[in-house]
């Protein structure tokens, strides 16, 4: 299991949102590229980069900044945010992204998702963003009811690289991990999983590290790192113990 710093981009700036709400934005002095280079210098093995403007608008907006991040670092980058066309997937992979994250298009058009899953295989990650039992789509502006058990059963049969499970209600809140709901979702899949949403305590990392679900391969953390609630190098030490 590794710690993956998040670099969220909005208006060309490095930001974090509160529960994914567009109007509740926290900006940081570091530019997105500077943030990416900083986390690499701290020992990060991978970055989670999201074009928030893209997520809200339905098409990539900050792709040039994302491209610059990928060019600037030597570690793998997974990219998401408004990616809903084959051309966009191809563009980010050509830039050098190791993985492209899909969410809304998978929920709204499973046939399309199946096609790209077989075309790009492990390069595709599926993000499942959950709030009170519903699934967030279109930059989390809308919530939909979905038979998640059936949906995950279908996607488990596809050759994708894995899942990102995000607790929207906890994201950007520093409230800590909600392991109870996560346990249910982890029990539905066998592919590798990245966990996100509210992780802000060292005990959260201990819980995930010691989980019986060895499919947890990464923990995505944003606000807790930027605000200093968690120290990245301390997290690395914790994982090595």
N, C-alpha and C positions, 0 to 999 in steps of 0.2 A: 504494500500500500504506500502510495506517495502523496505528498501535499502539492496541490496544484493552485498557484495563485491565479486569481481572476483579473483580467484587464477588460473592463467594460468601457465602451466608447460611446459618447453622446456629444454632439456638437463639436467633434474633434478633440474633446477632453476626456481624461481618465476620470470616471465617476463611479458611484455606487447608488443604487436606488433602494428605497424602503418598500419592501414587499412588491417590488417590481413596478411601483407606481411612477409614471412618467413625470408627474409634478413634484415628487418627493426625491429630489436628486441632491447628492453630495459630491462636489467637485474636489479634485486633489491637485496640488501644485505640479506634480509630475505629469508630463505628457504621456500618452499611451506608450510611445516607444521608450521613453525614459523609464516608465514603470516596468515594462517588459525586461529591459536590460538590468534594472535593479534586482528584480526577482531572480534572474539568471545568475547574477553575481552573488546572491545569497545562497545559491545551491539548488534552485528549483530545477526539476528534471523535465517539466512540461508546463505549458501555459494554456489557460482557458480564455480565449479572446471572443468577446461578443460585441457585435455592432448593434447597439440598442436602437439607434435611429432606423436601422434596417428592420429590426424586429417590429417596431411600431408602424413602419410604412409598408412593409410587405416585400421589400426588395433591398439588397445591400446598398448602403449609402457611403460608409466609411471604408470602402474596399482598398483605397490607396494607402490609408493608415495601416490597415491590416497587412497589406503587402509589405510595407516598410518594417513592421514588427517582425514578420517572418524572415525578411532579409537580414535584419539586425541581430537576431539571436541564433544560437547554434543548437537550441533544444527544440523538441517537437512542440507544435502548436496545434490546438484544436480550435476550430472557428465556427461560430454560429451567429444568427441574427438576420432574419428575413430571407434566408436561403430556401427558395421554393421552386427553382428551375434547374434543369440539367446544366444549362450554360453557367449558372452561378457555381454549382458544384465543381465543374471543370475548371473554372477560373481560379478558385481558391486552391485547388489541388495543383494547378500549374504554378501558382505563386509559391508552393512548397508546403502548404498545410499538410499535416499528417492525417488529420481527420476533419470531416465536415459534419456539423451538427444539424440535424433536421428535427422539427417538432410539428409546427402547424400543418405543414403539407402532409405529414404522415397521418395526422388525425383526420384531416379533411379529404384526403385522397389516397386511400390505402393501396389502390392499384398502381398509382405513380410511385409510391414509396417502395412497393415490391419490385418494380422495374429497376429503380436506381440502386436498390439493395443488391440485386443480382449483377448490375453493371459495375458498381464500385466496391462491393463487398465490405471488407473490414474497414475501409476508409470512412464509412458512414456510422455515425453515432446517433442514437435516437434519444432525444430529451423528453422525459415525462415530467411535466411540471404540475404539481398537485396542490390544490387548495380545498380543504374540507371535503374531500372525496370527489371533487370535480377536477377537470383537466384545463389548465390555462393554455390559450392559444392566442395568436396575433399579438405578440408582445405582452401576453397575460392580460390584455384588455377585456377578453371574453373568456367565460368559463363554460365548458360543455360537459354534459353527462356522457359517460362512456363506460361500457362494460370492459373495465381494465383487464380483468382476468382473461376474457376472450381475446381482446386486442393483443395482449402480451403473448398469448398462446400462438397467435398468428405470426407475430414478429420474431418469436423465438425460432421459428423455422426458416428465417431468412439469414443469409450469411453476413450480417452486419457486425461491426466491431464491438458493440455493447450498448449500454444505456447510461443516461445521466438521470438520476432521480433528484428532483428539487422540491423542497417544501416551500411553496410560495409564501405561506403565512409566516414563516420564520426568516425568509431571505432578507438580508440587510438589517435585521432587527437586533442582532447580538443576543438573542434569547436562548441560544443553545440548541442542541440536537433534539429532535423528536424521534426517538428510536422506536417507539411503539408502532406508529404507522409505517415507518420504514421497514420494520420486520415483515409486515404483511406483503409489501411489494417485493422485497428480496426473495421471499418464498415462492414468487411466481415465475422467476427467471433463473436461467443457468449461465447466461453469458456474463461477462465482466460488467461491473457497475461502478460508476463514479457517483459520489454522494455530495449534495450541495444543499444549502439553505439554513442559515442561522448558526452555523458551527462557530463557536466563539470561546470555548473553554477547553483547557487541556484534557479534562475528563471526557469531553466529546471524542477526542482522538483516541484516548485509551479504550473507550467503549467500542469504537469502530475497529480498532486494531485487534481487540480481543474477541470480536464477533465470531460466531460460529460460521458466518457466511464469508467464506474465503474468496468469494467472487468480488468483494469490494477491493478494487485495485487503486482507487484514488479518491481524495477528498478535495473538493473545490472550495476555496476560501477567498473571500473578498474583503468586506468591511472590517472584519476582525484583524486582518493583517494591516490594512491601511491605517486603522485607528489605533493600533498598538495593543489591542486586547490580547493578541497572540503574537509571540515572537517567532519568526520563521526558523531561525537556527535552533531555538529551543525545541520546536516541533520536530526538527530533523533528529535531534538527540533523543527525543522521546521515542521516535520510531525505531531507532537503532538499539534501544535498550532491550 
